[in-house]
Amino acid sequence: MSGPAAGRLVVCPTPIGNLEDITLRTLGALREADVVACEDTRRTRKLLDRYGVKATLVSYHEHNERKRAGELVDRMRRGDVVALVSDAGMPLVSDPGYVLVGRCVAAGLAVEVLPGPSAVLAALVASGLPADHWRFEGFLPRRRGDLIPLLTGPETLVAFESPRRVGATLAALAQIDPDRPAAVCRELTKLHEEVVRGPAHELAERYAGEPVKGEVVLVVGPAAPAAADRAGGADAVRRLVRAGAKPREAARVVAELTGDSANALYRAAVAQD
């Protein structure tokens, strides 16, 4: 189906904590939609009840999104308007929705994206760290070998982190660059919102030993050139070790080529394993 009678998808961001952060446009779109696709129907119903919005809800989450996306596209082809929400924030940003948007684009259906709450942007601004060049990495990887390269970039890093792993991630950052500025943004927009800023070594000490409570966004300032170069040198050391070299000898060889400290390269390489 095409033309004015065709349905469309409206992507609706929802509050990340405080329910008062919903926009008037989002409320209007939810009221007008023929169906609202949401991660958790119970959670979305609570939001809609707060504002007296009566809507038909269907579940759309990571376990059923491929099947449900086809059903929703069929409805839009018949002229329905589908509103897509996640449990919090902007759909698709570390949340379901990519499959549905892709199917709509492929089918030639209109996709309207409404602006609204975002934990990523809120944390970036609250951190006080440079916001001119930054990147978002979603949820950070668990393996140190995958994590360390992400922490040595030349731009500000914004990422979601499990409350149970905040201490370990900060400890890894402190091993690379103890003075790197960072911020732990917890429970943004909620009653117990907290933003703790400081150098990596201080934050690592503060959050060592026990998990953080609530949802966390971690913001890490840009790496100094020396720290970024050391990360590259440490990777070279690790590659030599995999090829059969002894760690200390590999660090010495790379140090001669880069001018960095052999001990620092050794510690950085070991930290990645």
C-alpha positions as CSV (number, residue, x, y, z in Angstrom):
1,M,0.0,0.0,0.0
2,S,1.3,3.5,-0.8
3,G,0.2,7.1,-0.8
4,P,-1.6,9.1,1.9
5,A,-3.6,6.1,3.1
6,A,-0.5,4.1,4.0
7,G,0.3,3.6,7.7
8,R,3.5,4.7,9.3
9,L,5.8,4.1,12.3
10,V,6.3,6.7,15.0
11,V,9.4,6.1,17.2
12,C,8.6,7.5,20.6
13,P,11.2,8.1,23.3
14,T,9.9,7.6,26.9
15,P,11.2,8.9,30.2
16,I,14.4,7.4,31.5
17,G,13.2,7.7,35.1
18,N,11.1,10.7,35.9
19,L,7.7,10.2,34.3
20,E,7.2,14.0,33.9
21,D,9.9,14.0,31.2
22,I,7.6,12.7,28.5
23,T,6.9,15.2,25.7
24,L,3.6,16.5,24.6
25,R,4.3,15.2,21.0
26,T,4.9,11.7,22.4
27,L,1.7,11.7,24.4
28,G,-0.2,12.9,21.3
29,A,1.4,10.1,19.1
30,L,0.6,7.5,21.7
31,R,-3.0,8.6,21.8
32,E,-3.4,8.6,18.1
33,A,-1.6,5.3,17.4
34,D,-3.6,2.2,16.4
35,V,-1.2,0.1,18.3
36,V,1.8,0.7,20.6
37,A,4.6,-1.8,20.4
38,C,6.6,-1.9,23.6
39,E,9.2,-4.0,25.5
40,D,7.2,-4.5,28.6
41,T,3.4,-4.0,28.4
42,R,3.1,-3.6,32.1
43,R,5.7,-0.9,32.3
44,T,4.3,1.0,29.4
45,R,0.8,0.7,30.8
46,K,1.9,2.3,34.0
47,L,3.2,5.3,31.9
48,L,0.1,5.6,29.8
49,D,-2.2,5.3,32.9
50,R,-0.3,8.2,34.4
51,Y,-1.5,10.5,31.6
52,G,-4.9,8.8,30.8
53,V,-3.8,7.4,27.5
54,K,-5.9,4.5,26.3
55,A,-4.0,2.4,23.7
56,T,-3.8,-1.1,22.4
57,L,-0.4,-2.6,23.4
58,V,1.6,-5.4,21.9
59,S,4.9,-6.8,23.1
60,Y,8.0,-6.1,21.0
61,H,11.2,-7.2,22.6
62,E,14.5,-8.8,21.7
63,H,13.0,-12.4,21.8
64,N,10.1,-11.8,19.4
65,E,11.1,-8.7,17.4
66,R,11.7,-10.5,14.0
67,K,8.3,-12.2,14.1
68,R,6.5,-9.1,15.5
69,A,8.2,-6.8,13.0
70,G,6.6,-8.6,10.1
71,E,3.2,-8.5,11.8
72,L,3.5,-4.7,12.5
73,V,4.7,-4.0,8.9
74,D,1.6,-5.8,7.6
75,R,-0.6,-3.6,9.8
76,M,1.1,-0.5,8.5
77,R,0.6,-1.6,4.9
78,R,-3.1,-1.8,5.7
79,G,-3.0,1.8,7.0
80,D,-2.4,1.5,10.7
81,V,-0.2,3.9,12.7
82,V,2.2,2.0,15.0
83,A,4.0,3.8,17.9
84,L,7.2,2.1,19.0
85,V,8.5,2.6,22.6
86,S,11.1,1.0,24.7
87,D,11.1,0.7,28.5
88,A,13.1,3.9,28.8
89,G,14.7,6.4,26.5
90,M,15.0,6.2,22.7
91,P,14.2,2.9,21.0
92,L,17.1,1.2,19.0
93,V,19.7,2.8,21.3
94,S,20.8,-0.4,23.1
95,D,17.1,-1.4,22.9
96,P,14.9,-3.3,20.4
97,G,13.6,-1.5,17.3
98,Y,16.3,-1.8,14.7
99,V,14.6,-4.7,12.9
100,L,11.3,-2.9,12.7
101,V,12.7,0.4,11.4
102,G,14.7,-1.6,8.8
103,R,11.6,-3.4,7.7
104,C,9.7,-0.2,7.4
105,V,12.4,1.5,5.3
106,A,12.6,-1.5,3.0
107,A,8.9,-1.5,2.6
108,G,8.8,2.2,1.8
109,L,6.8,3.0,4.9
110,A,7.2,6.4,6.6
111,V,9.2,6.4,9.8
112,E,8.8,9.4,12.1
113,V,11.2,9.8,15.0
114,L,10.2,12.1,17.9
115,P,12.9,13.7,20.1
116,G,12.9,13.1,23.8
117,P,14.8,11.8,26.9
118,S,18.2,10.2,26.4
119,A,20.4,8.8,29.2
120,V,23.3,9.1,26.8
121,L,23.0,12.8,26.3
122,A,22.1,13.5,29.9
123,A,25.2,11.7,31.2
124,L,27.5,13.3,28.6
125,V,26.4,16.8,29.6
126,A,26.3,16.1,33.4
127,S,29.8,14.6,33.3
128,G,31.4,18.0,32.6
129,L,33.7,16.3,30.1
130,P,34.3,17.4,26.5
131,A,31.2,17.0,24.3
132,D,32.6,18.3,21.0
133,H,33.9,14.8,20.0
134,W,32.4,11.8,21.7
135,R,31.2,8.3,20.9
136,F,28.6,5.9,22.4
137,E,29.5,2.3,22.9
138,G,26.3,0.8,24.2
139,F,27.1,-1.8,26.9
140,L,30.8,-2.2,27.6
141,P,32.3,-5.6,26.8
142,R,33.2,-7.9,29.7
143,R,36.6,-9.2,28.4
144,R,39.5,-6.9,29.4
145,G,41.1,-7.5,26.1
146,D,38.0,-6.0,24.4
147,L,37.5,-3.3,27.0
148,I,41.0,-1.7,27.1
149,P,41.1,-0.5,23.5
150,L,37.7,1.3,24.0
151,L,39.2,3.2,27.0
152,T,42.1,4.6,25.0
153,G,40.3,6.6,22.4
154,P,40.9,10.3,21.6
155,E,37.3,11.3,22.2
156,T,34.9,11.2,25.2
157,L,33.4,7.8,25.7
158,V,29.8,7.3,26.9
159,A,28.6,3.8,27.7
160,F,26.2,1.8,29.8
161,E,27.7,-0.4,32.5
162,S,26.4,-3.1,34.7
163,P,26.3,-2.0,38.4
164,R,28.2,-5.1,39.3
165,R,31.1,-4.2,36.9
166,V,31.6,-0.5,37.5
167,G,34.4,-1.1,40.0
168,A,36.3,-3.5,37.6
169,T,35.9,-1.2,34.6
170,L,37.2,1.8,36.6
171,A,40.1,-0.4,37.9
172,A,41.1,-1.2,34.3
173,L,40.9,2.4,33.4
174,A,43.1,3.4,36.3
175,Q,45.7,0.9,35.3
176,I,45.9,2.5,31.9
177,D,45.7,6.2,32.9
178,P,45.1,6.8,36.7
179,D,44.5,10.5,36.1
180,R,42.0,10.2,33.3
181,P,38.9,12.2,34.2
182,A,35.6,10.2,34.3
183,A,32.1,10.4,35.7
184,V,29.8,7.7,37.1
185,C,26.2,8.8,36.4
186,R,23.7,6.8,38.4
187,E,19.9,6.8,38.4
188,L,19.6,9.8,36.1
189,T,16.4,11.8,36.6
190,K,15.3,9.6,39.4
191,L,15.0,10.3,43.1
192,H,18.5,9.1,44.0
193,E,20.3,10.6,41.0
194,E,24.0,10.9,41.5
195,V,26.9,12.1,39.3
196,V,30.3,11.4,40.8
197,R,33.3,12.9,38.9
198,G,37.0,12.5,39.4
199,P,40.2,10.9,38.2
200,A,40.1,7.2,37.4
201,H,42.2,6.2,40.3
202,E,39.9,7.9,42.8
203,L,36.7,6.6,41.3
204,A,38.3,3.0,41.1
205,E,39.0,3.2,44.8
206,R,35.5,4.6,45.6
207,Y,33.7,1.8,43.7
208,A,35.9,-1.1,44.6
209,G,34.5,-4.0,46.6
210,E,30.8,-3.6,46.2
211,P,28.3,-3.2,43.3
212,V,26.6,0.1,42.6
213,K,22.9,0.4,43.0
214,G,20.7,1.4,40.1
215,E,21.3,2.0,36.4
216,V,24.7,3.5,35.5
217,V,26.1,5.5,32.6
218,L,29.9,5.7,32.6
219,V,31.5,8.7,30.9
220,V,35.3,8.7,30.3
221,G,37.3,11.7,29.1
222,P,39.5,11.6,26.0
223,A,42.8,9.7,26.4
224,A,46.0,11.7,26.4
225,P,48.2,10.9,23.3
226,A,50.7,9.1,25.5
227,A,48.0,6.8,26.9
228,A,46.7,6.1,23.5
229,D,50.2,5.3,22.2
230,R,50.8,3.1,25.2
231,A,47.7,1.1,24.4
232,G,49.0,0.5,20.9
233,G,52.3,-0.5,22.3
234,A,50.7,-2.9,24.8
235,D,48.8,-4.5,21.9
236,A,52.1,-5.0,20.1
237,V,53.5,-6.7,23.2
238,R,50.6,-9.0,23.5
239,R,51.0,-10.0,19.8
240,L,54.6,-10.8,20.3
241,V,53.8,-12.9,23.4
242,R,51.2,-14.9,21.4
243,A,54.0,-15.5,18.8
244,G,56.1,-17.1,21.5
245,A,58.1,-14.2,23.0
246,K,58.5,-13.8,26.8
247,P,56.4,-10.9,28.1
248,R,59.3,-8.9,29.6
249,E,61.5,-9.3,26.5
250,A,58.6,-8.3,24.3
251,A,58.0,-5.2,26.3
252,R,61.7,-4.3,26.1
253,V,61.7,-4.6,22.3
254,V,58.6,-2.5,21.8
255,A,59.9,0.1,24.3
256,E,63.0,0.5,22.2
257,L,60.9,1.1,19.1
258,T,58.4,3.4,20.7
259,G,60.4,5.2,23.4
260,D,57.9,4.3,26.0
261,S,58.7,2.7,29.3
262,A,59.2,-1.1,29.1
263,N,57.6,-1.5,32.6
264,A,54.6,0.6,31.6
265,L,54.1,-1.4,28.4
266,Y,54.4,-4.6,30.4
267,R,51.8,-3.6,32.9
268,A,49.4,-2.3,30.3
269,A,49.7,-5.5,28.3
270,V,49.1,-7.7,31.3
271,A,46.1,-5.5,32.3
272,Q,44.4,-6.4,29.0
273,D,44.5,-10.2,29.6
